[in-house]
Amino acid sequence: MLGFKTRLATIPLMITMLTAAFVAHAADPFGRKELPLLYFIVFLFILIFGAGKFSLDALGKKSLL
């Protein structure tokens, strides 16, 4: 909620979603794998783009510059 170390926090969540999609739902049809893969994509975008300009990470970067 605060955006502190957001990129670092998404890595275990991404691993969890891939495990849910390909291990827990391995024998299930794609419809059951779709939600964990969708969450994986959302976490991937958060990893790439960060928490945003109103996060604590952005506030920390601004004060260092």
C-alpha positions, 0 to 999 in steps of 0.5 A: 500500500505504501509502495516501499520495496515494491519491485522486490516484493513482486518476485516471490509473488510471481514465483507463487503464481507460476507455481500455482499455474503450472504445478497446482493446476498442471492437469487442469484446463487453461480456464483454471490456469488463466487467473494465476497467469493473469496475476503473474502478468500484473506482477510483471508489470509492477516489477518493470514499472515500479510502484508509481510516483506517489510511493515511498520508493519514489519519495526516497529517490527524489530526496536523494537527488 
